[in-house]
Amino acid sequence: MADVSNPSPRLITGPFVSVMATALVFFVYIGMVVVTVPSFVERDLGSGEFGVGLTMASFAFAAIFARPFLGRLTERFGRRALMMAGAVLASLATFAMAFSTELWHVMVFRGITGLGEAALFVAAATLIADLSPANRRAEAASYFSVAVFGGIGVGPLIAEGFIGSDDDYSTAFLAAGVLAALAAVTVLGVPRRVDRTAGRSAERMPMFQRAALAPGLVLACGIAAFSVFMAFAPEYSKSVGLPGAGGLLLVYSLVSVSLRVVAAKLPERLGAHRTVTIALVFLTAGLSLIALVPEPWALWVAAGVIGVGMAFLYPSLMANVVNRVSEQERSTALSSLTMFFEVGTIVGGVALGAIGEIASKQAGFLGGALMALVGVAVLWQFVVETPFETVDTVDTGVDADTPIPA
C-alpha cells in the first residue's frame, strides 16, 4: 500500500531526465520523418496521395503488430535495452530510406521504423512509470508527453531546412537517421540499477492486459477524433480563406504543450473520469465549431480548444492503467494501452476519412466529434477510477511510492 503521508516525493531525478532527453531526441527524429516521407513519396517517387497513405498504413500496422510482444520483451531484456534497440532499428531503416528508389522500399522501411518507434515508446513510457511516485504518475506522463510532442513539433522545421529548395530528401533522411542513433546513446544515461526486468518469467505474462482495454478504447476514440482534424485541416483551412493549416497546428501545439507543463498536476487532483471527460468534451467542441462555422476565426479558436483536449487525454489514462496492475505487468499494460494510438489513427484516417470524402469534410469533422462523445460514454461506463492509494497491490518488496534516486 502506498504511503499517503508523503504526497509529493521526488519526481525529477537523473534517470528521469535521461529518459526525457532520449524521448525528445527520438521524437525530433520522428517529426523529421513524418514530413519528409510524404513529400518524398509524392515528388520523388511520383506515387501520389495513395502512396503516402500506404506508407502511413505500413507504419501503423507494424506498430500495432509489434505492441503485444513488446511488453514481454521489455520485461525479458529490460527497458533500457529495448529503448536502445528501437532507436538503432529506426536509425538503420531511415538511413536505408535515403537510398530508396521504389514505393515498396519506403513501405518496408516505414514498417521497420514503426517497430522501432513502438519499442522505444513502450519501454520509455514504462520506465517513466517506474521512476514516478504512485501519486504523481499522471504528472510524469504529462512531462513525458511534452518531450514527445515537443520533439514532433521541432522535427518538421529541421527537416525543411535540410530538404531546402533543391528537394534534398536523402540528406534529410540521413540527418534524421543520425538523430535516431543519438537517442540510442543518450539512453545510456539511465543507470542499470533502475532498469527492472522479470527475466524468463516474462514469457508467462499475457500479451494483452485486460486492464488496458476500456482505457484504450477511450484513447482510440480521442485519437480518432484528433486524426480527423490533422487530416482535413490543411485543405479545409484553404477553403475558408486561410493560406494553410501551419498556423493552426502551431496554435494547437503551443496550447497543448503549455498545458502539459503548467497543469501537469491537475489530472491527479481531478481523477481520470473528470480529466478525460474535459479532454473529450473539448475535442467535441472544437471539431463541432469547425464543422458548423466555416469561418477563419472559428478555425483559430477550434485549434486552441482541440489543444486543450489533447493536453489532458493521455496522462490520466496512462496512470489509470498503471495503477491497476502489478509492477511486473506494467510494461505489458502500457504496450496494450499505447496500441490504441494506432487503432485510433486508422479509424480516424480510414473510416472517418471515408465519410469526409463521400459526404463532406464538415461531415467528417462531425463524425470525429461524435467519436469523442462515444469515448465519454465508454469512459464513464467501463473505466474504473483508481485512486493512487490502491496501486501495486502485488507484493514486490518495494514501496510503490518510493522514488528511485538519481
TIKE-708339 format. One line per 10 residues: number of its first residue (from 1); for each residue x, y, z of C-alpha. Coordinates in pm, 1 decimal. Each point is the difference from the previous one (the first is absolute). Example, Ala and Ser with C-alpha at 12.3 -4.5 7.8 and 13.67 -1.06 7.14 Angstrom:
BEGIN
1 = 1230.0 -450.0 780.0; 137.0 344.0 -66.0 .
//
This chain:
BEGIN
1 = 0.0 0.0 0.0; 136.0 340.3 -93.2; 86.1 236.8 280.4; -227.4 304.5 -24.6; 176.6 189.4 277.4; 254.7 124.3 -253.4; -212.4 120.9 -292.7; 278.1 153.9 -206.6; 316.1 -215.3 -0.2; 271.0 90.9 -245.7 .
11 = -90.0 -40.9 -367.6; 276.7 171.3 -197.6; 309.7 -218.0 35.6; 302.7 -60.8 -219.1; -140.9 -315.6 -162.4; -334.6 176.0 -58.2; 175.8 283.6 -183.1; 198.7 -251.3 -207.0; -318.9 -169.5 -118.0; -152.9 338.8 -81.5 .
21 = 310.1 102.9 -196.2; -5.3 -324.7 -197.3; -369.0 44.1 -80.7; 58.5 358.7 -111.1; 284.6 -93.7 -233.5; -185.8 -298.1 -142.5; -323.2 186.5 -62.4; 182.8 284.4 -170.0; 109.4 -279.3 -233.7; -362.2 -117.2 -30.6 .
31 = -109.5 354.5 -85.7; 264.3 18.6 -273.2; -109.9 -328.4 -157.3; -372.0 78.6 24.4; 34.2 297.5 -235.9; 280.2 -135.3 -218.6; -159.4 -330.7 -102.6; -327.2 137.7 -148.3; 179.1 262.6 -205.7; 261.7 -252.5 -115.7 .
41 = -267.0 -252.4 -102.0; -205.5 258.6 -190.4; 276.7 198.4 -169.0; 297.9 -231.9 -44.4; -181.9 -330.2 -40.6; -313.1 142.8 -166.4; -229.5 -229.5 198.6; -260.3 262.2 96.3; -226.0 13.3 303.6; -80.0 -370.5 -23.3 .
51 = 368.5 -81.5 34.3; 24.4 231.3 299.7; -294.4 -181.9 155.9; 167.7 -336.5 -52.8; 315.9 114.5 177.4; -208.0 128.2 292.0; -188.1 -329.5 17.2; 320.6 -205.7 -6.2; 131.8 199.9 297.9; -323.7 -31.3 199.1 .
61 = -62.2 -368.9 -66.3; 359.9 -92.9 83.5; -26.1 187.1 330.7; -332.3 -168.1 83.7; 141.5 -342.7 -83.4; 306.3 57.3 215.5; -160.6 137.8 314.5; -139.8 -328.3 142.2; 355.3 -140.1 -0.7; 172.3 311.2 132.8 .
71 = -121.7 -35.8 356.9; 159.0 -341.4 31.1; 319.0 113.8 -169.3; 23.8 300.9 230.0; -27.0 -222.1 307.4; 231.0 -265.6 -144.3; 286.7 226.7 -107.4; -63.7 326.6 186.0; -136.5 342.0 -81.3; 334.0 155.2 -89.0 .
81 = 94.8 -280.4 -239.8; -331.3 23.9 -184.6; 26.0 378.6 -30.0; 346.4 -39.5 -146.2; -110.0 -274.8 -239.4; -295.7 206.6 -120.4; 218.5 302.9 -66.8; 261.1 -204.3 -188.6; -265.9 -177.9 -207.9; -163.8 328.8 -95.3 .
91 = 337.2 155.0 -80.6; 104.3 -279.4 -236.7; -336.0 1.8 -179.8; 14.9 377.0 -44.2; 352.6 -13.1 -140.5; -130.6 -259.4 -248.4; -287.4 228.9 -102.9; 255.9 253.4 -119.8; 84.8 -242.2 -281.1; -352.7 -124.1 -79.3 .
101 = -114.0 15.3 -362.1; -335.5 -181.3 17.3; -316.2 44.6 206.2; 20.0 -352.6 138.9; 347.5 77.8 135.1; -141.5 289.0 201.0; -294.6 -209.4 119.3; 233.4 -269.1 132.3; 228.6 249.1 171.3; -293.9 195.3 145.6 .
111 = -126.7 -326.7 144.3; 338.6 -55.0 163.3; 0.9 354.1 140.3; -347.4 -75.8 139.1; 147.9 -295.1 188.1; 283.3 217.0 130.6; -228.7 284.0 108.5; -236.7 -238.1 176.7; 287.5 -169.4 184.6; 154.6 324.8 119.4 .
121 = -332.2 157.1 100.3; -125.3 -300.6 198.4; 330.9 -44.5 182.8; 36.4 373.7 70.9; -358.9 36.2 123.8; 49.8 -302.0 226.5; 323.0 141.0 138.5; -167.6 336.0 64.7; -267.0 -185.8 200.2; 272.0 -195.4 185.1 .
131 = 177.3 321.3 97.9; -314.9 183.3 111.4; -162.1 -1.8 344.6; -339.1 -169.8 -17.4; -193.0 320.0 70.0; 187.2 197.7 -270.2; -14.0 -232.6 -300.2; -244.9 212.5 -199.4; 221.9 301.1 66.9; 301.8 -197.3 -120.5 .
141 = -188.3 -106.6 -313.1; -79.1 366.1 -70.0; 368.5 92.9 15.7; 90.3 -301.9 -212.7; -252.8 102.3 -264.9; 158.1 346.4 -12.3; 321.6 -165.0 -118.6; -194.1 -213.6 -248.9; -217.8 271.1 -150.4; 265.4 269.4 34.5 .
151 = 235.6 -215.3 -204.3; -264.5 -67.0 -262.7; -62.3 376.0 -19.7; 367.1 90.6 -49.7; 86.8 -284.2 -238.3; -187.4 131.9 -307.0; 179.9 334.6 17.3; 338.2 -175.5 5.0; -101.1 -228.9 -287.0; -110.4 290.2 -216.6 .
161 = 339.2 161.1 54.9; 178.4 -310.7 -131.8; -240.6 -53.6 -291.0; 28.5 362.1 -112.2; -101.9 127.8 -339.4; 190.2 -281.1 -174.7; -221.9 -275.0 145.0; 302.2 -171.3 157.0; -187.2 -284.5 168.5; 303.2 -225.8 30.8 .
171 = 178.2 249.0 224.7; -314.8 41.6 211.5; -28.8 -377.3 45.6; 367.7 -31.8 90.2; -25.1 282.1 255.4; -309.1 -160.0 152.0; 180.5 -334.0 19.4; 283.8 164.9 191.1; -248.9 137.0 253.8; -155.6 -343.1 51.1 .
181 = 347.7 -142.7 56.3; 69.0 279.1 249.9; -305.8 -110.9 198.6; 163.7 -342.0 36.1; 293.4 178.3 166.9; -192.1 235.1 229.8; -190.0 -293.2 150.0; 330.0 -114.2 153.1; -59.7 277.9 251.8; -254.8 -231.5 163.8 .
191 = 196.0 -201.3 261.5; -30.2 -377.8 -8.9; -116.8 -1.8 361.7; -336.4 153.1 -96.7; -58.7 -232.1 -297.7; -237.1 -261.8 135.9; -52.9 -335.1 -171.3; -205.0 -310.2 72.9; 239.8 -234.1 -180.3; -143.0 -319.6 -141.4 .
201 = -316.1 35.2 208.6; -105.7 265.6 -252.9; -80.4 -280.7 -243.5; -297.3 -96.0 218.4; -152.1 347.6 -10.4; -308.1 61.0 -216.7; 69.5 177.3 -325.5; -297.3 230.8 57.1; -101.2 143.3 335.7; -375.5 14.2 52.0 .
211 = 46.9 301.8 226.2; 98.5 199.4 -310.6; -307.8 -88.1 -208.6; -255.3 256.3 119.6; 251.2 287.3 41.2; 145.1 -97.7 -338.7; -339.3 24.6 -169.4; -45.0 346.3 150.8; 346.4 97.7 -123.5; -80.5 -132.7 -348.3 .
221 = -319.1 207.2 -14.1; 193.7 315.6 87.8; 281.9 -72.4 -245.5; -251.4 -77.9 -276.2; -165.5 337.8 57.1; 336.3 176.9 -0.7; 108.8 -182.5 -316.3; -292.6 158.2 -187.1; 128.1 344.5 95.1; 352.6 -83.6 -113.6 .
231 = -115.4 -159.2 -326.1; -258.5 257.5 -112.7; 126.3 328.7 145.5; 266.4 71.3 -268.8; -242.5 0.4 -294.1; -309.5 118.1 188.7; 184.8 305.4 133.1; 67.9 113.5 -357.0; -367.8 -30.1 -89.1; -92.6 255.6 268.1 .
241 = 265.9 252.3 -97.4; 308.8 -98.0 197.4; 333.2 -59.5 -180.0; 40.3 -339.7 165.3; -8.3 -183.7 330.7; 354.8 76.4 116.7; -111.2 276.4 237.1; -289.5 -209.6 130.1; 230.0 -291.2 80.8; 239.7 238.8 173.5 .
251 = -283.3 134.2 218.9; -107.9 -353.8 81.2; 355.4 -101.8 90.8; 68.8 305.1 217.6; -322.9 -39.6 195.8; 41.6 -374.8 44.3; 365.4 4.9 104.1; -45.2 302.1 228.6; -287.0 -163.6 187.3; 196.4 -322.0 36.9 .
261 = 258.3 203.7 191.6; -202.1 249.5 204.3; -291.3 -237.0 74.5; 199.7 -321.7 36.0; -130.5 -59.4 354.9; -366.0 56.7 -89.7; -80.2 -358.4 -116.1; 94.7 -142.7 341.0; -219.4 255.5 175.7; -306.0 -52.6 -218.4 .
271 = 27.6 -372.7 -70.1; -19.6 -182.9 -331.0; -375.6 31.7 -52.8; -12.3 377.2 32.4; 328.6 71.2 -176.0; -66.2 -221.2 -302.1; -358.7 126.4 -23.5; 138.4 353.9 -24.2; 234.6 -118.3 -275.0; -270.3 -168.8 -206.4 .
281 = -253.4 280.7 46.4; 255.5 254.2 -121.9; 76.5 -219.7 -301.1; -373.4 -23.3 -74.0; -42.1 377.3 31.8; 297.2 79.6 -222.3; -97.3 -236.7 -280.0; -366.2 109.1 15.4; 102.8 364.8 -24.0; 204.3 -70.7 -313.0 .
291 = -287.1 -193.2 -158.9; -276.8 245.8 81.2; 177.4 335.6 -40.7; 202.0 11.9 -325.3; 185.2 319.2 91.5; 372.9 64.3 55.1; -51.1 118.3 359.2; -180.8 -323.5 82.9; 299.2 -206.7 -113.7; 238.6 206.6 211.7 .
301 = -219.1 -41.6 308.6; -56.6 -369.0 -72.6; 376.2 -63.9 -28.8; 49.1 131.3 353.2; -299.9 -192.5 133.4; 127.7 -323.6 -154.7; 339.9 73.3 154.5; -164.5 5.5 344.5; -168.1 -332.1 -71.6; 314.5 -176.3 -112.1 .
311 = 197.8 134.2 296.9; -213.8 -196.5 245.4; -85.8 -315.7 -196.5; 294.3 -236.4 51.3; 159.5 67.4 344.0; -299.9 -103.1 211.8; -68.3 -308.8 -209.8; 362.2 -108.7 31.9; -3.5 46.6 377.6; -333.1 -181.8 24.7 .
321 = 137.1 -307.6 -176.9; 330.0 -7.0 190.0; -178.7 33.7 333.5; -215.3 -307.2 -70.8; 281.2 -246.9 -62.6; 301.0 -131.5 187.1; 350.4 123.9 -61.5; 82.6 -315.0 -200.8; -298.3 58.8 -228.8; 71.0 368.7 -58.6 .
331 = 178.0 -27.3 -335.1; -257.0 -235.0 -152.3; -277.9 229.1 121.5; 158.7 304.8 -161.7; 74.8 -184.4 -322.4; -368.1 -100.1 -8.0; -118.4 355.7 68.1; 227.8 174.1 -250.2; -111.0 -239.4 -274.6; -322.8 200.3 -4.2 .
341 = 187.4 304.7 -130.5; 34.0 -181.2 -332.3; -351.2 -146.3 21.2; -141.4 350.4 39.1; 215.6 133.0 -281.5; -122.2 -268.9 -238.0; -365.1 52.0 97.0; 31.6 376.5 -33.1; 199.6 -10.7 -319.2; -190.6 -277.5 -178.8 .
351 = -359.1 -13.3 130.2; -55.0 367.4 77.5; 215.5 95.1 -295.7; -232.4 -197.9 -225.6; -300.0 187.6 142.6; 173.5 325.7 -79.1; 74.1 -103.8 -356.7; -348.2 -141.6 -70.0; -203.2 273.8 169.7; 205.2 306.6 93.4 .
361 = 283.4 103.4 225.5; -258.0 156.0 233.5; -161.1 -343.5 33.2; 342.2 -144.5 79.3; 55.4 258.1 275.3; -342.3 -77.3 146.9; 82.4 -370.9 -15.2; 312.0 73.2 202.8; -204.5 196.9 253.8; -240.1 -292.5 31.4 .
371 = 291.5 -238.8 49.1; 125.8 212.4 290.6; -345.8 -16.3 160.7; 4.9 -378.1 -37.1; 325.3 12.9 193.1; -174.7 185.3 284.7; -267.0 -272.1 17.7; 261.4 -278.3 7.0; 199.9 189.2 263.4; -282.8 31.9 250.7 .
381 = -148.9 -341.4 -69.3; 307.9 -221.9 -5.7; 312.5 177.1 132.3; 54.3 -54.2 372.3; 133.5 299.2 192.4; 318.7 -94.3 185.2; 118.0 217.0 289.4; 376.2 -27.1 46.1; -40.1 -152.1 348.1; -102.3 -333.0 -156.0 .
391 = 284.1 -50.5 -244.9; 257.4 -276.0 -9.4; -197.8 -237.2 216.9; 225.4 -288.7 -101.2; 288.8 -25.4 242.9; 320.1 85.9 -184.1; 208.8 86.2 303.2; 18.8 364.7 -104.4; -223.4 279.0 127.0; -201.0 128.3 -296.1 .
401 = 60.3 359.2 109.5; 375.8 -28.3 40.1; 173.9 185.7 -282.3; 324.5 -136.0 -137.8; 284.3 238.7 83.1; 206.0 175.8 -262.0 .
//
